Amino acid sequence: MNRTIRVAALSAFVSAAFVLPAQAQVTVKDPWVRATVSQQMATGAFMQITSAQDARLVEVKSPVAGIIEIHEMAMDKDVMKMRALPNGLDLPAGKTVELKSGGYHVMLMDLKRQMKEGDSVPMTLVVEGKDKKRTTIEVKAPVKPLATASKAPVEHKH
């Protein structure tokens, strides 16, 4: 290999070493969306998110819903309450945050169509680091049956 090719190859490798960590700081595992019945206008999206550094999930976008909010379900005395997290969801460094039924989740509301088992839902997650820089993560979440990982039906009203 001549010197010019070796220098170019080394330069590309070094550049990749600096670029890849910035792109690989947040990982999303097992994303999915709960199927809906005809005329149902809302559903949930679930996944596990791990960030290498302290960050915050601040927004989720998808063409399938008119309104998307990051939510929390929690017990308040003997009542399960759901509320939007207007400032987003903390992603502590190195810890997996699970978005699941009965806990943190993404609400897809004002649905444009029925979510049918086997469909795929494109979502863009917007994550903000401590430096306020935002990164987007493209996710394709399969639609799973209504009963998947559900403890009890959850009704969502505004």
C-alpha positions in Angstrom: 0.0 0.0 0.0 1.5 3.3 -0.9 2.0 6.1 1.6 -0.9 8.3 0.3 -3.4 5.5 0.6 -2.2 4.6 4.1 -2.5 8.2 5.2 -6.0 8.5 3.8 -7.0 5.2 5.4 -5.6 6.3 8.8 -7.3 9.7 8.5 -10.7 8.1 7.7 -10.2 5.7 10.7 -9.3 8.5 13.1 -12.3 10.6 11.9 -14.6 7.7 12.3 -13.3 7.2 15.9 -14.3 10.7 16.7 -17.7 10.7 14.9 -19.1 7.3 15.9 -19.1 7.9 19.7 -21.2 11.1 19.3 -23.7 9.2 17.1 -23.8 6.1 19.4 -24.5 7.8 22.7 -28.2 6.8 22.9 -29.4 3.4 22.1 -33.1 2.3 21.7 -34.0 -1.3 22.2 -37.2 -3.2 21.5 -39.5 -0.3 20.4 -43.1 -1.2 19.7 -46.6 0.4 19.5 -49.8 -1.1 20.8 -52.4 -2.0 18.1 -55.7 -0.1 18.1 -59.2 -0.9 17.2 -61.2 0.9 14.5 -61.9 4.6 15.4 -59.5 4.5 18.4 -57.7 7.8 18.5 -54.8 7.1 20.9 -52.2 4.4 21.7 -48.9 3.9 23.4 -45.3 3.4 22.3 -42.9 1.5 24.4 -39.1 0.8 24.4 -35.9 0.8 26.4 -33.6 3.8 26.1 -30.0 3.9 27.3 -27.8 7.0 27.1 -24.0 7.0 27.6 -24.2 10.5 29.2 -26.9 12.3 31.2 -29.6 13.4 28.7 -33.3 13.9 28.4 -35.9 12.6 25.9 -37.5 15.9 25.0 -39.7 15.1 22.0 -41.1 12.3 19.8 -42.3 12.9 16.3 -44.2 10.6 14.0 -46.4 11.1 10.9 -49.1 8.7 12.3 -50.2 11.0 15.1 -51.3 14.6 15.4 -50.2 14.9 19.0 -47.4 13.0 20.7 -46.5 13.4 24.4 -44.1 11.7 26.8 -46.1 10.5 29.7 -45.7 9.0 33.2 -48.2 6.8 35.0 -47.8 6.7 38.8 -49.9 5.8 41.8 -51.2 8.8 43.8 -52.6 7.2 47.0 -54.9 4.5 45.5 -55.4 6.1 42.1 -53.3 5.5 39.0 -52.7 8.9 37.3 -51.3 9.7 34.0 -49.6 13.0 33.2 -47.6 14.5 30.4 -43.9 15.3 31.1 -43.6 18.7 29.5 -39.9 19.0 30.2 -39.2 15.5 28.9 -37.9 12.3 30.5 -34.5 12.1 32.2 -32.0 9.5 30.8 -29.4 9.0 33.5 -25.9 8.1 32.2 -25.5 4.4 31.7 -28.9 3.4 33.0 -31.7 1.9 30.9 -35.0 3.8 31.1 -37.9 1.5 30.3 -40.9 2.9 28.6 -43.7 0.4 29.4 -47.4 0.0 30.1 -48.1 1.4 33.6 -45.0 3.6 33.7 -43.2 6.0 31.4 -44.5 5.7 27.8 -45.1 7.8 24.7 -48.7 8.6 23.9 -49.6 8.8 20.2 -52.9 10.8 20.0 -55.1 12.1 17.2 -54.1 9.0 15.2 -54.2 9.4 11.4 -55.0 5.7 10.9 -55.6 2.5 12.8 -52.5 0.8 14.2 -52.7 -2.8 12.9 -50.6 -5.7 14.1 -47.7 -6.1 11.7 -47.5 -2.5 10.7 -44.4 -0.4 11.4 -44.5 3.1 12.9 -41.7 5.5 12.1 -40.7 7.7 15.0 -38.1 10.3 15.6 -36.8 10.6 19.1 -35.3 14.0 20.1 -32.7 13.7 22.9 -31.1 16.7 24.5 -27.7 16.5 26.2 -26.5 18.6 29.2 -24.9 20.9 26.7 -28.4 21.6 25.2 -27.4 20.0 21.9 -30.1 17.9 20.4 -29.7 14.6 18.7 -32.4 12.7 16.7 -32.8 9.0 16.6 -34.9 7.3 13.9 -36.9 4.3 15.1 -39.2 1.9 13.3 -41.5 0.4 15.9 -43.5 -2.7 15.0 -47.2 -2.7 16.0 -48.0 -5.5 18.4 -51.4 -7.0 19.5 -53.6 -5.1 22.0 -52.8 -7.6 24.8 -49.0 -7.3 24.5 -47.4 -6.6 27.8 -50.6 -5.1 29.2 -51.5 -5.5 32.9 -54.9 -3.8 32.4 -56.6 -1.7 29.8 -55.6 1.9 30.2 -58.0 4.7 29.2 -56.5 8.0 28.3 -58.6 11.2 28.4 -57.8 14.9 28.1 
